[in-house]
Amino acid sequence: MIGRSVLVTGGAGFLGSHLCDRLLGDGARVICADSLLTGTIGNIAHLIGRDGFRFVQHDVAMPFDPGEPVTEIFNLACPASPAKYAIDPLHTFRTSVLGAMNLLDLARAHGARIVQSSTSEVYGDPSLSPQPEAYWGNVNPVGPRACYDEGKRGAETLFFHYRQQHGVDARIARIFNTYGPRMSPDDGRVVSNFIVQALTGTPLTVYGTGAQTRSFCYVDDMVEGLVRLMAAPAPAHGPVNLGNPGEFTMLELAELVLAKTGSPSRIGFRPLPEDDPRQRRPDISLAGRMLGWAPKVPLSEGLDRTIAYFAERIHQGQTGE
């Protein structure tokens, strides 16, 4: 770990702040850059002023000069929930594509290794399950989710060509649904939605019939996968799926949250949003071979930790950002 200087873009977000914690704990110097459009200072408040940590407010759609050498870059900058990325779809697309290009240029200039946080959304509404990395996906390029889906696909293309044309050590992680403490309670993702609704006694919102499935990876497991991808000896460029292959329907998740919280809330059904995937489950065999990685935290245990976090926030009156 000696001599590591790591830039984490999107570092004040849910996943990015946990990654900053881990990197500092490993002895790295961390530069955390975030536009604070969806990330919050609250997520990194415990790190401000700590030796080896520096925060810079910056939008990665603009070129970035860290003012010091960097050896590694984790690009986690982009809203990750439909409720957030749909607010300004053009900016979401610019963040994904221009942000990736700016950071790849930075990695090239510094001789740094760079990891891109891509997404399972590149698979769209998949026609096979589980989804392997070789699957090209089933994405609607002109739908309401396209700004995020196609933005991330474009970023992957940039990572491929910067590696081929410029020799940048550019790596891609395709991240599946991740949950845990520091999720925003109003970001529209299903785990935080269900928990907040259950704890506040409001109906749990289930779209469609609730038969659609997702796979949920606890944040500590995801951070471990990202760290291993960065540390893996070349060539380890990916893309590589990171996620928990345990598959649950939305109804199963809702019933589990209700049971764990003891909430009197009922389940309320709403129409399924356009282009909402019917299935989402990663094939993580490549991550196992390449990184020796597999998730360890079962959904029940991870939900207990996440429910405790939101219960404390609600007790403190912090139900929104």
FENWOFEN-V403894 format. One record per residue. N is the residue number from 1. RES is the residue in one small letter. OMEGA is omega in whole degrees, -180 to 180 (none if undefined). BURIAL is b if it has 9 or more other C-alpha atoms within 8 Angstrom, else e. Layout:
BEGIN
N;RES;OMEGA;BURIAL
N;RES;OMEGA;BURIAL
END
This chain:
BEGIN
1;m;-176;e
2;i;177;e
3;g;180;e
4;r;172;b
5;s;-167;b
6;v;173;b
7;l;176;b
8;v;176;b
9;t;-169;b
10;g;-172;b
11;g;177;b
12;a;177;b
13;g;-179;b
14;f;-177;b
15;l;-177;b
16;g;-179;b
17;s;176;b
18;h;177;b
19;l;177;b
20;c;177;b
21;d;-176;b
22;r;-178;b
23;l;177;b
24;l;177;b
25;g;178;e
26;d;177;e
27;g;180;b
28;a;167;b
29;r;-173;b
30;v;169;b
31;i;-179;b
32;c;178;b
33;a;-179;b
34;d;178;b
35;s;-177;b
36;l;173;b
37;l;174;e
38;t;173;e
39;g;-179;b
40;t;175;b
41;i;179;e
42;g;-180;e
43;n;-177;b
44;i;-177;b
45;a;-179;e
46;h;-180;e
47;l;-178;e
48;i;-179;b
49;g;179;e
50;r;177;e
51;d;177;e
52;g;-179;e
53;f;176;b
54;r;178;b
55;f;176;b
56;v;175;e
57;q;-175;e
58;h;175;b
59;d;-175;b
60;v;174;b
61;a;174;b
62;m;178;b
63;p;-175;e
64;f;174;b
65;d;-177;e
66;p;179;e
67;g;178;e
68;e;179;e
69;p;173;e
70;v;180;b
71;t;-179;b
72;e;177;b
73;i;169;b
74;f;179;b
75;n;178;b
76;l;-173;b
77;a;171;b
78;c;172;b
79;p;-173;e
80;a;180;e
81;s;-179;b
82;p;-179;b
83;a;-178;e
84;k;-175;b
85;y;178;b
86;a;180;b
87;i;179;e
88;d;-174;e
89;p;179;b
90;l;178;e
91;h;176;e
92;t;-180;b
93;f;178;b
94;r;180;b
95;t;-178;b
96;s;-171;b
97;v;179;b
98;l;177;b
99;g;178;b
100;a;-179;b
101;m;179;b
102;n;-178;b
103;l;174;b
104;l;175;b
105;d;178;e
106;l;178;b
107;a;179;b
108;r;-178;b
109;a;-176;e
110;h;-174;b
111;g;-175;e
112;a;170;b
113;r;-176;b
114;i;177;b
115;v;178;b
116;q;173;b
117;s;172;b
118;s;-167;b
119;t;173;b
120;s;178;b
121;e;177;e
122;v;177;b
123;y;179;b
124;g;175;b
125;d;-165;b
126;p;179;b
127;s;174;e
128;l;-179;e
129;s;-4;b
130;p;-177;b
131;q;174;b
132;p;-179;b
133;e;-178;b
134;a;-180;e
135;y;-175;e
136;w;174;e
137;g;-179;b
138;n;-171;b
139;v;173;b
140;n;-175;b
141;p;-179;e
142;v;179;e
143;g;-177;e
144;p;179;e
145;r;-171;b
146;a;-178;b
147;c;179;b
148;y;-177;b
149;d;-176;b
150;e;174;b
151;g;179;b
152;k;177;b
153;r;177;b
154;g;178;b
155;a;177;b
156;e;178;b
157;t;178;e
158;l;180;b
159;f;179;b
160;f;-175;b
161;h;175;b
162;y;177;b
163;r;-177;b
164;q;-172;e
165;q;-174;e
166;h;178;e
167;g;178;e
168;v;177;b
169;d;-171;b
170;a;-173;b
171;r;-174;b
172;i;171;b
173;a;174;b
174;r;-172;b
175;i;174;b
176;f;-174;b
177;n;-178;b
178;t;-177;b
179;y;177;b
180;g;177;b
181;p;-178;b
182;r;168;e
183;m;176;b
184;s;-178;b
185;p;-178;b
186;d;-175;b
187;d;174;b
188;g;178;b
189;r;-163;e
190;v;-178;e
191;v;179;e
192;s;177;b
193;n;-176;b
194;f;-177;b
195;i;-179;b
196;v;179;b
197;q;180;b
198;a;-177;b
199;l;180;b
200;t;174;e
201;g;178;b
202;t;-178;b
203;p;176;b
204;l;-176;b
205;t;176;b
206;v;-179;b
207;y;-177;b
208;g;179;b
209;t;-176;e
210;g;-178;b
211;a;178;b
212;q;-172;b
213;t;172;b
214;r;176;b
215;s;-169;b
216;f;-178;b
217;c;179;b
218;y;-170;b
219;v;180;b
220;d;177;e
221;d;-180;b
222;m;178;b
223;v;178;b
224;e;179;b
225;g;179;b
226;l;180;b
227;v;179;e
228;r;179;b
229;l;178;b
230;m;-174;b
231;a;-175;e
232;a;179;b
233;p;179;e
234;a;-5;e
235;p;178;e
236;a;-170;b
237;h;-178;b
238;g;6;e
239;p;179;b
240;v;178;b
241;n;171;b
242;l;-179;b
243;g;179;b
244;n;-176;b
245;p;175;b
246;g;-171;e
247;e;-178;b
248;f;172;b
249;t;179;b
250;m;177;b
251;l;178;b
252;e;179;e
253;l;180;b
254;a;-179;b
255;e;178;e
256;l;178;e
257;v;178;b
258;l;-179;b
259;a;-177;e
260;k;-179;e
261;t;-175;b
262;g;-175;e
263;s;174;b
264;p;-177;e
265;s;173;b
266;r;177;e
267;i;177;b
268;g;-176;e
269;f;177;b
270;r;-180;e
271;p;180;e
272;l;178;e
273;p;179;e
274;e;177;e
275;d;177;b
276;d;-176;e
277;p;179;b
278;r;-179;b
279;q;174;b
280;r;-179;b
281;r;-176;b
282;p;163;b
283;d;-175;b
284;i;-179;b
285;s;179;e
286;l;178;b
287;a;178;b
288;g;-179;b
289;r;-173;e
290;m;-171;b
291;l;-173;b
292;g;-172;e
293;w;168;b
294;a;-180;b
295;p;-177;b
296;k;-173;e
297;v;178;b
298;p;-176;e
299;l;-178;b
300;s;-180;e
301;e;179;e
302;g;177;b
303;l;178;b
304;d;-180;b
305;r;-177;b
306;t;177;b
307;i;179;b
308;a;179;e
309;y;-178;b
310;f;177;b
311;a;179;b
312;e;178;e
313;r;-180;b
314;i;177;b
315;h;180;e
316;q;179;e
317;g;-177;e
318;q;-178;e
319;t;177;b
320;g;180;e
321;e;none;e
END
